[in-house]
Amino acid sequence: MRAYEFLKESSVTELFEPDKKWQWEFSGSEEAIATFQVGQVPYLFHAYGADGQWEVEFKRDGKKLDRTQKFGLTGTGNSAEVMGTVVDIMRAFLSKYKDKIEVLIFSAKEDSRQGLYAKMVKRLLPTWTMRQDKEEFILVAPRHDEISEEAKAIKTDTLVLKYAFNDHALLMKAFERSTGSPLAFVKFVKEKKELYPENLWVHDDYRNRGIAKTMYDTLKSEGYVINRSHDQTKAGARFWDKHQGEDAYVWEDMYDINEAFNQPYKLKWEKGDYGDVDAYAKLDDGNYLSIMFNQGFNQDNEEAWSVEFFRNNSQEVTGEGDAMRVFSTVLSAIQTFIKKYKPNRIIFSASKEVEPGQNAQSRASLYDSLVQRYARAWGFKSFRADAGNKVIYELSRQKEAGTK
């Protein structure tokens, strides 16, 4: 019986009658498998997912699971009884896993059956947003689709980004500009202007095109501070590490940071009468940056160089609008000093004082990320300590393999 014949001859009420004969074979946190039999034909229902995105496959048991046909019924025989049982399994599956699902995807390869699947979706998930892309059905849970027409909209060359928020959460969605089709969403826990990623989804066909990064960068440009979540999913951690590095705790526009670090102020070097080494730079505002390296020894009589830097005779060097360039100049000086003098230990501090409206903890986290990144490149390991309005860093040369 063809699907369109089934739709004519069977009522929707019969299709959705519960208590069909089937059983769970496996039910885990990221996978569910059910089986049933109609006549002599065995069938398999297979759902699997992680990080909020789930896919469903259904076919005759024993056939190889084929991801190009996730919901195939070709040659299954009694369409009415088979589809009715599938609906019953879907109802139980959604009841059990609904809180874990942000996006649900399945395919209907046969054109004649797509209307049947659409009816099933509308009945079981009436408040979910459904998008059909040829044979693929993409369903988005309502709590991740509640962006009103009043939400702020930002347009790029290829995307329309919309975001809305309340006191506790912010949700941004990305739409294809030419068609209006939803391509991605990201949800954050919101604490005033601080954001903590909770969930991220990008359509399979649009991954690795920079859409998620564009959403993050856009929210940063809107004045939000995006922090690395303490309970990131594996996918979220991979995304963050790819664009910010595994040591970064605050999302930054890496183009701006790299630009600042590629343009440190030009330094002039002097060696003092007492073994100290000094570097100076004239800043764009006409003031001077002084960086002083002083030799000392710790309690174990080990050599340790301390680094102090001043802007116009003040240690509050980072509040004049070019904080990143100043800090990059300090790190550039440390790098030059390491290459020439080969110290085993360096100690320095950086002020967390910021301009009005900026976030001191965000600044400190950014410094942490940069120091750790550069320390590894220099062959040092880093230690940090928070001291009120400043952060103290200690860099120790890593021992080469085979040395004691």
Secondary structure, 3 states (H helix, E strand, C coil): CCHHHHHHHCCHHHHCCCCCCCEEEEECCCEEEEEEEECCEEEEEEEEEECCEEEEEEEECCCCCCCCCCECCCCCCCHHHHHHHHHHHHHHHHHHHHHHCCEEEEECCCHHHHHHHHHHHHHHCCCCEEEEECCEEEEECHHHCCCCCCCEEEECCCEEEEEEECCCEEEEEEEECCCCCEEEEEEEEEECCEEEEEEEEECHHHCCCCHHHHHHHHHHHCCCEEECCCCCCHHHHHHHHHHHCCCCCECCCHHHHHHHHCCCCCCEEEECCCCCEEEEEECCCCCEEEEEEEEEECCCCCEEEEEEEEECCECCCCCCCCHHHHHHHHHHHHHHHHHHHCCCEEEEEEECCCCCCCCHHHHHHHHHHHHHHHHHHHCEEEEEEEECCEEEEEEEECCCCCCC
